[in-house]
Amino acid sequence: MTTALVTGAQRGLGLATCELLRGRGFEVLATSRRDPHHPLDVTSDESVQHLAQQLSGRVLDVLVNNAGIALDGFDERVAARTLDTNFFGAVRVTDAFLPLLSPRARVVMVSSGMGELSVLAPPLRAKFLDPGLEREGLFALMHAFVDDVAHGRHAAAGWPSSAYSVSKVGLNAFTRVLARERPLLRVNAVCPGWVRTAMGGASAPRSVREGAASIVWAATLAEDGPTGGFFRDGHPIDW
Ligand SMILES: NC(=O)c1ccc[n+]([C@@H]2O[C@H](COP(=O)([O-])OP(=O)(O)OC[C@H]3O[C@@H](n4cnc5c(N)ncnc54)[C@H](OP(=O)(O)O)[C@@H]3O)[C@@H](O)[C@H]2O)c1
């Protein structure tokens, strides 16, 4: 049986993704902060390592990094917390579960159109698009954002006043870096669209199932499917 692990699966897009994957015959490990069987807080090294150890010996065919937050306000604390969940959380989980992934596993980063590179000033955009960018350089950029916010110079440095946007810019860049590091894996970022969840709010045009279908598309790609891309509803979109 093919097995998928999904983060932030208690509600919203994570929950709907699990339901759709189960409907397609997957065994789904639905993880969340409060799950009694597969507890996973993506901001905690201890929690992530504990679950990876608990699952050692298992083979994962799909990893969906869905857990995310969109906090109100904008200051150093919001910037640090947002990046720790949406960016470093996905990195932490991916790295911990890489040894469990099957050689051609699908890795899905649940991103957002708000992470398009157009939110950055051109010189900063060029740094993210540099084909030579590796994880150390990317982590340094993410830390520089928090530092620039703390010192009141983020706008001058070319960042937007949205930690959420920057976290998804980073997640998209990590998608490209991981795809280069692991060419056999199918690693893609997905925008689910604007979806009616606790995060998206009641006015969003898309149902949770419509958004989750976009995620499931990338989770069930053919073996020769794309890698290192950014997609909505199965169609490539701009970085
Ligand atoms: N809704 C939209 O319009 C939209 C658009 C673009 C992208 N997205 C992305 O889609 C993903 C899911 O969002 P959603 O709309 O389904 O929002 P949601 O209903 O607020 O769900 C977010 C999920 O993330 C989990 N989470 C937050 N922090 C976590 C942590 N430290 N460890 C583990 N899980 C954590 C939450 O768990 P708890 O239940 O424990 O809080 C919850 O299950 C996010 O990455 C979001 O950025 C959403």
The ligand as an SDF file (V2000), in Angstrom:
LIG
                    3D

 48 52  0  0  0  0  0  0  0  0999 V2000
   -6.6490   28.9320    3.1170 N   0  0  0  0  0  0  0  0  0  0  0  0
   -6.0550   29.5540    2.1020 C   0  0  0  0  0  0  0  0  0  0  0  0
   -6.6660   30.3850    1.3980 O   0  0  0  0  0  0  0  0  0  0  0  0
   -4.6140   29.2320    1.7630 C   0  0  0  0  0  0  0  0  0  0  0  0
   -4.0820   29.8180    0.6020 C   0  0  0  0  0  0  0  0  0  0  0  0
   -2.7710   29.5370    0.2440 C   0  0  0  0  0  0  0  0  0  0  0  0
   -2.0170   28.6790    1.0360 C   0  0  0  0  0  0  0  0  0  0  0  0
   -2.5470   28.1420    2.1720 N   0  0  0  0  0  0  0  0  0  0  0  0
   -1.6920   27.2520    2.9750 C   0  0  0  0  0  0  0  0  0  0  0  0
   -2.3640   26.0360    3.2030 O   0  0  0  0  0  0  0  0  0  0  0  0
   -1.8570   25.4360    4.4080 C   0  0  0  0  0  0  0  0  0  0  0  0
   -3.0250   25.0040    5.2790 C   0  0  0  0  0  0  0  0  0  0  0  0
   -3.7540   26.1420    5.6370 O   0  0  0  0  0  0  0  0  0  0  0  0
   -5.3250   26.1440    5.9620 P   0  0  0  0  0  0  0  0  0  0  0  0
   -5.9350   27.1470    5.0860 O   0  0  0  0  0  0  0  0  0  0  0  0
   -5.8500   24.7480    5.9850 O   0  0  0  0  0  0  0  0  0  0  0  0
   -5.2790   26.7850    7.4230 O   0  0  0  0  0  0  0  0  0  0  0  0
   -5.8150   26.3100    8.8380 P   0  0  0  0  0  0  0  0  0  0  0  0
   -7.2020   25.8020    8.7510 O   0  0  0  0  0  0  0  0  0  0  0  0
   -5.4980   27.4450    9.7410 O   0  0  0  0  0  0  0  0  0  0  0  0
   -4.9010   25.0670    9.1710 O   0  0  0  0  0  0  0  0  0  0  0  0
   -3.5440   25.2100    9.4570 C   0  0  0  0  0  0  0  0  0  0  0  0
   -3.0480   23.8830    9.9630 C   0  0  0  0  0  0  0  0  0  0  0  0
   -1.6590   24.0360   10.2680 O   0  0  0  0  0  0  0  0  0  0  0  0
   -1.4350   23.4770   11.5430 C   0  0  0  0  0  0  0  0  0  0  0  0
   -0.2890   24.0330   12.2390 N   0  0  0  0  0  0  0  0  0  0  0  0
   -0.0140   25.3200   12.5340 C   0  0  0  0  0  0  0  0  0  0  0  0
    1.1200   25.3960   13.2330 N   0  0  0  0  0  0  0  0  0  0  0  0
    1.5700   24.1120   13.3800 C   0  0  0  0  0  0  0  0  0  0  0  0
    2.6920   23.5250   14.0120 C   0  0  0  0  0  0  0  0  0  0  0  0
    3.6010   24.2680   14.6680 N   0  0  0  0  0  0  0  0  0  0  0  0
    2.8350   22.1840   13.9490 N   0  0  0  0  0  0  0  0  0  0  0  0
    1.9480   21.4070   13.3080 C   0  0  0  0  0  0  0  0  0  0  0  0
    0.8330   21.9020   12.7150 N   0  0  0  0  0  0  0  0  0  0  0  0
    0.6700   23.2430   12.7520 C   0  0  0  0  0  0  0  0  0  0  0  0
   -2.7190   23.7510   12.3110 C   0  0  0  0  0  0  0  0  0  0  0  0
   -2.7540   22.8860   13.4050 O   0  0  0  0  0  0  0  0  0  0  0  0
   -3.5600   23.1850   14.7750 P   0  0  0  0  0  0  0  0  0  0  0  0
   -4.9440   22.6490   14.5260 O   0  0  0  0  0  0  0  0  0  0  0  0
   -2.7800   22.4260   15.7970 O   0  0  0  0  0  0  0  0  0  0  0  0
   -3.5100   24.6760   14.9900 O   0  0  0  0  0  0  0  0  0  0  0  0
   -3.7630   23.4540   11.2430 C   0  0  0  0  0  0  0  0  0  0  0  0
   -4.0300   22.0890   11.1690 O   0  0  0  0  0  0  0  0  0  0  0  0
   -0.9560   26.4880    5.0470 C   0  0  0  0  0  0  0  0  0  0  0  0
    0.3860   26.1790    4.7790 O   0  0  0  0  0  0  0  0  0  0  0  0
   -1.3610   27.7680    4.3530 C   0  0  0  0  0  0  0  0  0  0  0  0
   -0.3230   28.7150    4.3290 O   0  0  0  0  0  0  0  0  0  0  0  0
   -3.8290   28.3940    2.5500 C   0  0  0  0  0  0  0  0  0  0  0  0
  1  2  1  0
  2  3  2  0
  2  4  1  0
  4  5  1  0
  4 48  2  0
  5  6  2  0
  6  7  1  0
  7  8  2  0
  8  9  1  0
  8 48  1  0
  9 10  1  0
  9 46  1  0
 10 11  1  0
 11 12  1  0
 11 44  1  0
 12 13  1  0
 13 14  1  0
 14 15  2  0
 14 16  1  0
 14 17  1  0
 17 18  1  0
 18 19  2  0
 18 20  1  0
 18 21  1  0
 21 22  1  0
 22 23  1  0
 23 24  1  0
 23 42  1  0
 24 25  1  0
 25 26  1  0
 25 36  1  0
 26 27  1  0
 26 35  1  0
 27 28  2  0
 28 29  1  0
 29 30  1  0
 29 35  2  0
 30 31  1  0
 30 32  2  0
 32 33  1  0
 33 34  2  0
 34 35  1  0
 36 37  1  0
 36 42  1  0
 37 38  1  0
 38 39  2  0
 38 40  1  0
 38 41  1  0
 42 43  1  0
 44 45  1  0
 44 46  1  0
 46 47  1  0
M  CHG  2   8   1  16  -1
M  END
$$$$
